[in-house]
Amino acid sequence: MARLRAALRAGAALALVGLVAACSTSRPPAPVEDRVPMSKPAAPGTPGTAAPAAATPAAAAAATTEAVAAKPGAENAGKPGYYTIKPGDTLIRVGLETGQNARDIARWNNIENPNSLEVGQVIRVAPPGVDPAATATRGVNNTRVEARPLDAKPAAAASAVAGGTPATGAAVPALPPAPAVGGTLPPVAAATPAAGNPPARDPDDEVSWAWPAAGPVIGTFDEAKSKGLAISGKAGDPVLAAADGRVVYAGSGLRGYGNLVIVKHNNTYLTAYAHNQALLVKEDQVVRRGQKIAEMGSTDADRVQLHFEIRRQGRPIDPARLLPPR
C-alpha cells in the first residue's frame, strides 16, 4: 500500500509538470508595439499622426483686424473729426488734444461713463451736422496770418489807387504799367486779382491776446515735451485769462497738470492754465481778457509756476508767437 501511494503521488507530480510545460509552450508571444520617442516627434504628414496647429501670418493678420474692427466706431478710424483712443486717454485729455469740451464729446458719442473708454475705440470730436473735413482744412490753412507782411504801405497804396484819391485828397488818373525791356507790357490780369481780391481772413484767427501772468518765463515751448510756457511767480499770484472765451474745464482730473483751467476762445483756439493752487471760475463761465481766473500754485509741479498753453485746433503752438511783446 505504501508503494502504491508513492507511485500515485509521483504520477500526479509528473502530470502537473507536463500540464505546466504544455501551457508555457502554447502561449502566444507578446505583441510588439511601435512607439515614437518623445524626444523625436513624428514629422507632419506621417500616416497616423496629427500635424501640429500653427497660426499662419494671414490668420494672425485676420485675427488682429477682427479684434480692431470689434472696437466701437472702428469704421471711422482715420476720418476727419474722429479720434482713436490711446492708452492713458481720458475725455479731458481728448478735449485738450482736439480743442473741444469734454462734456460735448461725451454728449456727441452718448458716453454716460467717462471711465468706459477703450483703447482703440473711435469717437467723434466734431459737432454733429458740421463737416469735419471742412473744419480740418480750415485748421491747417493757417499760414496766411503769419505770412502777412508787417508793412501795410503797399496795401494802403493799392487802396488809394483803387479809389482814385491819394493821401492828399487830389484825384489822379490811373497810370498804365511801365513797359518791360524790349517794349512788351507785362500781363495786367496776373496782378489784378492779388491787388483787388485779398484773401479773406478767418475771424477765428483775430484774437486779442494778453499775457496770463506777470512773472518771468522760466521754461520755453517744446512741442514734444513742455507744449507751452512756464511762467514763474509766487503762490497766490493772479492767473489771468489770455483772451475772451468760455471755460470748458476747471478741475484736477488731468494727470500732470494739477488744478487746471481750460478756456475755449473760438472754434480754433483754446488755452490751458495749469498747476494753480486755487480755481476761481467754473465750467461754462464766460471770461474776459485780463480777468483773474485762478491763483498760481505748484499742484503736480516741483515749484510754484504757471504752465500756459495755446492750442490751435488742438495742436500746441508756441504762445510767444502770439502774445504781445513785453
C-alpha positions in Angstrom: 0.0 0.0 0.0 2.8 2.4 0.8 4.4 1.7 -2.6 1.1 2.2 -4.4 0.6 5.7 -2.7 4.1 6.7 -3.6 3.5 5.7 -7.2 0.3 7.7 -7.4 2.0 10.8 -5.9 4.8 10.5 -8.5 2.3 10.2 -11.3 0.4 13.2 -10.2 3.6 15.3 -10.0 4.6 14.2 -13.5 1.2 15.1 -14.8 1.3 18.6 -13.2 4.8 19.2 -14.7 3.5 18.2 -18.1 0.5 20.5 -17.9 2.7 23.5 -16.9 5.0 22.8 -19.8 2.1 22.5 -22.3 0.7 25.8 -21.2 4.1 27.6 -21.5 4.7 26.3 -25.0 1.1 27.1 -26.3 1.0 30.7 -25.0 1.3 33.2 -28.0 4.2 35.7 -28.0 3.5 39.3 -26.6 2.7 41.8 -29.4 5.4 44.3 -30.5 4.2 47.9 -30.2 5.9 50.6 -32.2 6.3 53.9 -30.2 7.6 57.2 -31.3 10.3 58.5 -28.9 9.2 61.7 -27.1 12.4 63.4 -28.0 11.8 62.9 -31.7 8.3 63.9 -32.7 6.9 62.4 -35.9 7.1 64.6 -39.0 3.8 66.2 -40.1 2.0 64.2 -42.7 3.1 60.8 -41.4 0.2 58.4 -41.5 -1.4 58.0 -38.2 0.0 61.3 -36.8 -1.8 64.7 -36.4 0.0 67.8 -37.7 0.6 70.5 -35.0 -1.7 73.5 -35.2 0.2 76.6 -36.3 -1.1 80.2 -37.0 -0.2 81.4 -40.4 0.7 85.1 -41.0 -2.6 85.5 -42.9 -4.6 84.0 -40.0 -2.8 86.2 -37.5 -3.5 89.3 -39.5 -7.1 88.4 -39.9 -7.4 87.9 -36.1 -5.8 91.3 -35.5 -8.1 93.0 -38.0 -11.1 91.3 -36.4 -10.0 92.5 -32.9 -9.6 96.1 -34.1 -12.9 96.0 -36.0 -14.6 94.9 -32.9 -13.8 98.2 -31.2 -16.7 100.7 -31.1 -16.6 103.2 -34.0 -13.7 101.4 -35.7 -15.2 102.1 -39.1 -14.5 105.8 -38.6 -10.8 105.3 -37.8 -8.6 107.9 -39.5 -11.5 110.0 -40.7 -11.5 113.8 -40.1 -13.5 114.7 -37.0 -12.8 111.4 -35.2 -10.3 110.4 -32.6 -8.9 106.9 -31.7 -8.4 106.4 -28.0 -4.8 105.7 -26.9 -3.6 104.3 -23.6 -4.0 106.8 -20.8 -6.6 108.9 -22.6 -9.5 110.5 -20.7 -12.3 112.7 -22.1 -10.5 115.7 -20.6 -7.2 114.9 -22.4 -9.1 114.1 -25.7 -10.8 117.5 -25.4 -7.4 119.2 -24.9 -5.9 117.3 -27.8 -8.8 118.2 -30.1 -9.8 121.6 -28.9 -13.3 120.5 -27.7 -15.2 120.5 -24.5 -15.0 117.0 -22.8 -18.7 117.2 -21.9 -19.6 118.0 -25.6 -17.6 115.0 -26.7 -19.4 112.8 -24.2 -22.8 114.1 -25.5 -21.9 113.6 -29.2 -20.9 110.0 -28.5 -23.6 109.1 -25.9 -20.9 108.4 -23.3 -22.5 108.1 -19.9 -19.5 106.8 -18.1 -16.2 108.6 -18.9 -14.3 105.7 -17.4 -15.7 103.3 -20.1 -13.3 104.4 -22.8 -11.4 101.5 -24.5 -8.0 101.7 -26.2 -8.7 101.5 -30.0 -12.2 103.0 -29.6 -13.0 105.7 -32.2 -15.1 108.6 -31.0 -16.5 111.7 -32.7 -14.8 115.0 -31.8 -16.6 117.3 -34.2 -20.2 118.6 -33.6 -22.9 116.6 -35.4 -24.1 118.3 -38.6 -20.7 120.0 -39.1 -18.5 118.9 -41.9 -15.3 117.8 -40.1 -13.3 117.8 -43.3 -14.0 121.5 -43.8 -13.0 122.2 -40.3 -9.8 120.3 -40.6 -9.0 122.1 -43.8 -9.5 125.5 -42.2 -7.4 124.5 -39.3 -4.4 123.5 -41.5 -4.6 126.6 -43.6 -3.1 128.9 -41.0 -0.1 130.4 -42.8 -1.8 133.4 -44.3 -1.8 135.2 -40.9 1.8 134.6 -40.2 2.9 135.4 -43.7 1.0 138.7 -43.8 3.6 141.5 -44.4 4.1 143.8 -41.4 4.5 146.8 -43.6 1.0 148.0 -44.7 2.1 150.6 -47.1 1.6 148.6 -50.3 -1.9 147.8 -49.3 -2.6 151.5 -48.5 -1.2 152.5 -51.9 -3.4 149.9 -53.6 -6.4 151.3 -51.8 -5.5 154.8 -52.8 -5.2 153.9 -56.5 -8.3 151.9 -56.5 -10.3 154.8 -55.0 -8.6 157.3 -57.3 -7.6 159.5 -54.4 -4.2 159.7 -52.9 -3.4 160.6 -49.3 -3.5 164.4 -50.1 -7.1 164.1 -51.5 -6.3 165.2 -55.1 -7.6 162.9 -57.8 -5.0 161.3 -60.1 -5.6 159.2 -63.2 -4.7 155.6 -63.1 -1.3 155.0 -64.7 -0.7 152.2 -67.1 2.0 149.6 -66.1 5.5 150.5 -67.2 6.7 148.6 -70.3 9.2 145.9 -69.8 12.6 145.8 -71.5 12.0 145.2 -75.3 8.7 147.1 -75.4 6.4 144.3 -74.2 3.9 145.1 -71.5 3.6 142.6 -68.6 0.2 140.9 -68.3 -2.2 143.0 -66.3 -4.6 140.2 -65.5 -2.0 138.4 -63.4 -1.5 141.3 -61.0 -5.1 142.4 -60.7 -6.5 139.5 -58.5 -3.8 140.0 -55.9 -4.4 143.7 -55.6 -8.2 143.6 -55.9 -9.1 140.4 -54.1 -7.0 139.9 -51.0 -7.6 136.5 -49.2 -10.4 136.6 -46.7 -9.3 136.5 -43.1 -10.6 133.8 -40.8 -12.4 135.6 -38.0 -11.3 132.8 -35.6 -7.7 134.0 -36.1 -8.5 137.5 -35.0 -7.8 137.0 -31.2 -6.6 139.8 -29.0 -4.0 138.1 -26.7 -2.6 139.2 -23.4 0.0 137.6 -21.0 -1.7 135.3 -18.4 0.9 136.2 -15.6 3.4 138.9 -14.9 6.4 136.7 -13.9 9.4 135.9 -16.0 9.4 133.0 -18.4 11.4 130.1 -16.9 10.6 127.4 -19.5 10.2 127.8 -23.2 8.0 126.0 -25.7 8.7 122.5 -26.9 6.0 120.7 -28.9 7.2 117.2 -27.8 7.8 118.0 -24.1 6.6 121.1 -22.5 3.9 122.0 -25.0 3.8 125.5 -23.5 5.5 128.2 -21.4 6.4 128.0 -17.8 6.0 131.4 -16.0 7.4 132.0 -12.6 5.7 133.7 -9.6 4.7 133.4 -6.0 2.0 131.3 -4.6 -1.3 133.2 -4.9 -0.2 135.4 -7.8 -3.1 136.2 -10.2 -3.5 134.0 -13.3 -5.4 135.9 -16.0 -7.4 134.8 -19.0 -5.3 135.4 -22.1 -8.3 136.3 -24.2 -12.1 136.4 -24.2 -13.7 133.0 -24.1 -15.7 130.4 -22.2 -14.4 128.0 -19.5 -14.7 124.4 -20.8 -12.9 122.7 -17.9 -12.0 123.6 -14.3 -10.7 120.8 -12.1 -7.8 118.4 -11.4 -8.7 115.4 -13.5 -5.8 115.6 -15.9 -2.7 114.0 -14.6 0.4 116.2 -14.7 -1.5 119.5 -14.9 -2.7 119.8 -11.3 -5.5 122.3 -10.8 -6.3 123.2 -14.4 -8.4 125.7 -16.3 -9.1 125.4 -20.0 -10.7 128.3 -21.9 -12.1 127.9 -25.4 -11.9 131.2 -27.3 -13.5 130.1 -30.6 -13.6 127.2 -33.0 -9.8 127.4 -33.5 -8.1 128.4 -30.2 -8.1 127.3 -26.6 -5.8 128.0 -23.7 -4.7 125.9 -20.7 -3.6 127.2 -17.3 -2.0 124.5 -15.0 -0.6 124.0 -11.5 -2.8 126.5 -9.8 -3.4 126.5 -6.1 -7.0 127.8 -6.4 -9.5 128.0 -9.3 -11.8 131.0 -9.4 -14.0 130.1 -12.3 -16.5 127.3 -13.2 -17.2 125.4 -16.4 -19.4 127.3 -18.9 -18.5 130.6 -17.4 -17.7 133.4 -19.8 -14.4 135.2 -19.1 -12.8 138.3 -20.5 -9.2 139.0 -21.4 -7.3 140.0 -18.2 -9.9 138.6 -15.8 -8.4 136.7 -12.8 -9.4 133.0 -13.2 -7.0 131.3 -10.8 -4.2 131.7 -8.3 -0.7 130.5 -9.1 0.5 127.4 -7.3 2.5 124.2 -7.5 0.0 121.4 -7.8 1.6 118.5 -9.8 4.8 120.6 -10.1 8.0 120.8 -8.2 7.8 124.6 -7.8 5.3 127.5 -8.0 4.7 128.3 -11.6 2.0 128.7 -14.3 2.2 126.3 -17.2 0.4 128.0 -20.1 -0.6 126.5 -23.4 -2.2 127.9 -26.5 -3.6 125.2 -28.8 -4.8 125.7 -32.4 -7.3 123.0 -33.5 -6.0 121.0 -30.5 -2.3 121.2 -31.6 0.0 123.1 -29.2 1.8 126.1 -30.7 4.4 128.5 -29.2 2.5 131.1 -27.1 5.4 133.5 -27.6 4.5 133.8 -31.3 1.0 135.2 -30.4 1.4 137.0 -27.1 2.3 140.7 -27.3 5.9 141.8 -26.6 6.6 142.8 -23.1 
